[in-house]
Amino acid sequence: MLTIGVDVGGTSVRAGVVDVEGNVHDTARTPTPRGEAALEAALAAVVRELAARHPVRAVGLALAGFITPDRRGVRFAPHLAWRDSPVADRMAERIGLPVVVEHDANAAALAERHFGAASGASVVVFVALGTGIGSALLLDGRLYRGAFGVAPELGHLRVVPDGRPCACGKNGCWERYCSGTALATTAVEMLSRDPGRSPVLRRLVAGDPGRVTGQRVAAAARDGDPVACAAMEDLARWLGEGLALVADVFDPELVVIGGGVSVSAPLFLDEAREHYAAAVTGAGRRPLARIRTAQLGEAAAVVGAAQLAREQLAGC
């Protein structure tokens, strides 16, 4: 049974044909339009392109936003045009296939549960470190979405009262200290205090703080740049502190770290584990969650959305 998973991002739409074992057989991609009608037309185009080449049975859409509990509508998606939109029904009518909608972190977590790092684990927290923090919770292998379909928004736990402003309207959210964006912000702050300590990073950005990105900080850290390494240490500390809070609430057996920042895990994950072990309540007197990196990379949301579409067909 082949299904299509679509990762609807703020800049691009990525779709893939996925089989029951999580293998991606074919892909299609298009830029993300701004308007609602144009966005749905673009989604229909990539689905039709793939459906013309493969006998697909259903479609899953994965996106960052608030999804209704029945996984039919999108209440709000900060980087997309949908607002209180019955997306699944409109897309199903347009393309002639069943459609289900899910939060992208939920979709990625489900993919890791079936085919990746979370296989066999019962209580799993998935944390995607990217521009911000996406997160998901698996209980006995099933996604927990909360009463209104928006749980768990772990990236907006407030870890620093009156800290850095967040796009959500609060200050001091976890993702403002532990994400690709946060890594760049921390490095810029450190550069402003002591620019002479950063020969590699300053060369990579040609002395322009506006060109500092999380990827460039990571590249400089691999070359031993002192400021970049210090920024990585700061990210590791906040990752450990945040995971300790998460463990106090959910007591997971496994934490899976995904998202674009996870490719640099060798630079920060061991130190983050140490911070987590020291900060969790009852440190030294309780079992600790295993912390692993995701295995499916950028395909995770596509694979997970396709799996949800398959489950919908099966009546799960």
Residue, then its C-alpha position, 0 to 999 in steps of 0.5 A: m500500500l503506497t501513500i503520499g506524505v507531504d511536508v508543508g514548510g514555510t519555504s518549500v513543499r516536499a512530497g514523497v511516495v512511501d511504502v509500508e516499510g517507510n521507504v521513500h520511492d519517489t519525491a517531488r518539491t515546489p516552493t511554498p506559495r503565500g496565499e491559501a488558494a495558491l498553496e492548495a493548488a501547489l499541494a494538489a500539483v505535487v500530489r498529482e505528479l506523484a500519483a501519476r507515477h504510482p498507485v497511491r491510496a491516501v495523502g498525509l500533510a505535515l505542517a507546523g501549526f495547530i491541528t484540530p483533534d480530528r486531524r481534518g482542519v488547521r486552526f493556525a499555522p504561523h508560516l502558512a496561509w491557513r486560518d481555521s481552514p478545513v484543509a483535509d476535506r478541501m484537498a480530498e475533494r481537489i485530488g480525489l484521495p483521502v487526506v489527513v493533516e498532522h503537526d510536523a513534529n508529530a509526524a516525524a515522531l511517528a516515523e521514528r517510532h515505526f522505522g527509526a530511533a524510537s522503535g520499541a519504546s513506550v514513552v517517548v519525547f521527540v524534540a526537533l531542534g530547528t528554527g525553533i523547537g517542535s515536539a511530540l509525545l508518544l504514549d505506548g506508541r500512540l501520539y498524544r495530542g491533548a484535549f484540543g490537538v495542540a500538545p505538547e508545545l515544549g518549545h514555549l516552556r518559559v525557562v528564563p523569566d523576562g528573557r529573550p522575546c519570543a515570536c509567540g508573545k512571551n519572553g524566555c521560551w526554551e526555543r529562544y535558548c535552544s535552537g538553530t536560531a538561538l545558537a546564532t543569537t548566542a554567538v552574536e551576543m558573545l561576538s559583541r563582547d569579545p570579537g577578537r576571540s572568534p577568528v573562524l566565525r568572523r571569517l565565515v561571516a566576513g565580520d558581519p554579525g547579520r550573517v551569523t547562522g546556526q549552521r555557520v556557528a556549528a561549522a566554526a565550532r568544528d574548527g575549534d573557534p572559541v566563540a562558536c564552541a562557547a555558543m555550543e556549550d550554552l546550547a548544550r546547557w539549555l538542552g539539558e536544563g529543558l530536558a530535565l523539565v520535560a522529564d519531571v513532567f513526562d518521565p520518558e524512557l527515551v528522548v529523540i533529538g531531531g531537526g536540522v540542529s541534530v546533525s551537529a549532535p557530536l558537538f553538544l549532545d554528550e554535554a547536554r546529557e550531563h546537564y540533564a542528569a544533574a538537573v533532573t529532580g531526584a538526580g542520582r536516585r532515579p533512572l534516566a531517559r536515554i537520549r538519542t538522535a533521530q535516524l530518518g533526517e529530513a524525510a521523517a515528516v514525509v514518512g510519518a505523514a504517509q504512515l498516518a494516511r495509511e493508518q487512516l485507511a486501515g481505520c486505526 
